[in-house]
Amino acid sequence: LLDPVIIEELRETGATFTDRILPRYLRTASQTAAAIRLAAARCDMAELARLAHTLRGSSGTLAGTVLSGTCADLEQAANDGDRVAAAALAIAVEQQTYATCQALRATFTPSTG
């Protein structure tokens, strides 16, 4: 679920990552996944592609390689206008976002004080 090489690079950034970047990602990833679900329900392909692109980039940067790949597939399906594939991928993105956030929480303990 998480890229071990990127995890090590993120560990090296220390408190900057655990105190500022990680909490922001956890919040926005969950919000974006919820927005993806709503856009899929509306069959809003342009919004799905935009949201998937955003989540793909941030997830890939923060070691979420599986989620990033699924977001790339969702972005492509949305750009192709493939509503059936986009709907299925939107569900997968929401599930993988939850799993990725849980894995990141388990991997990184925010620094104290």
C-alpha positions in Angstrom: 0.0 0.0 0.0 2.8 2.4 0.9 6.2 2.8 -1.0 8.9 1.9 1.5 11.5 4.1 -0.2 9.3 7.2 0.0 8.4 6.3 3.6 12.1 6.5 4.5 12.5 9.8 2.7 9.5 11.2 4.6 11.0 9.9 7.9 14.1 12.0 7.2 12.0 15.2 7.0 11.1 14.6 10.7 8.7 16.9 12.5 8.0 19.0 9.4 6.2 16.0 7.9 4.6 14.5 11.0 3.4 17.8 12.4 2.3 19.8 9.3 2.2 17.8 6.1 0.7 14.5 7.3 -2.2 16.0 9.2 -3.1 18.2 6.2 -2.9 15.2 3.8 -5.1 13.1 6.1 -7.7 15.8 6.2 -7.7 16.7 2.6 -7.5 13.2 1.2 -10.6 12.2 3.1 -12.4 15.3 1.9 -11.3 14.7 -1.7 -12.4 11.0 -1.5 -15.8 12.1 -0.3 -16.0 14.7 -3.1 -15.1 12.0 -5.6 -18.0 9.8 -4.3 -20.4 12.7 -4.8 -19.1 13.6 -8.2 -19.4 10.0 -9.3 -23.0 9.9 -8.1 -23.7 13.0 -10.2 -21.8 11.5 -13.2 -19.7 14.7 -13.3 -16.8 13.4 -15.3 -14.9 16.7 -15.4 -15.0 17.1 -11.6 -14.1 13.4 -11.2 -11.0 13.8 -13.4 -9.9 17.0 -11.6 -10.3 15.5 -8.1 -8.7 12.2 -9.1 -5.7 14.2 -10.5 -5.3 16.1 -7.3 -5.5 13.1 -5.0 -3.2 11.1 -7.4 -0.4 13.7 -7.0 -0.6 14.1 -3.3 -0.9 10.4 -2.6 2.0 9.5 -4.8 4.2 12.1 -3.1 3.3 10.7 0.3 4.0 7.0 -0.5 0.4 6.0 -1.4 1.4 4.3 -4.6 -1.6 2.0 -4.8 -4.1 4.8 -4.3 -2.1 7.0 -6.7 -2.4 4.3 -9.4 -6.1 3.9 -8.9 -6.6 7.7 -9.0 -4.7 7.7 -12.4 -7.1 5.0 -13.7 -10.1 7.0 -12.4 -8.8 10.2 -14.0 -8.4 8.3 -17.3 -11.9 6.7 -17.1 -13.4 10.1 -16.4 -11.6 11.8 -19.2 -12.8 9.0 -21.5 -16.4 9.5 -20.3 -16.5 5.8 -19.1 -19.2 6.2 -16.4 -19.3 2.5 -15.5 -15.6 2.3 -14.9 -15.5 5.7 -13.2 -18.2 4.7 -10.8 -16.4 1.5 -9.8 -13.0 3.2 -9.5 -14.6 6.0 -7.4 -15.6 3.3 -4.9 -12.1 1.8 -5.0 -10.5 5.3 -4.5 -12.7 5.9 -1.4 -11.8 2.5 0.1 -8.1 2.9 -0.7 -8.0 6.5 0.7 -9.2 5.1 4.0 -6.7 2.3 4.0 -3.8 4.6 2.9 -4.6 7.1 5.7 -4.8 4.3 8.2 -1.4 3.0 7.0 0.2 6.4 7.2 -1.2 6.9 10.7 0.2 3.6 11.8 3.6 4.3 10.2 4.1 7.8 11.5 3.6 8.9 15.1 3.3 12.7 15.3 6.1 14.2 17.4 5.3 15.7 20.7 6.2 19.1 22.0 
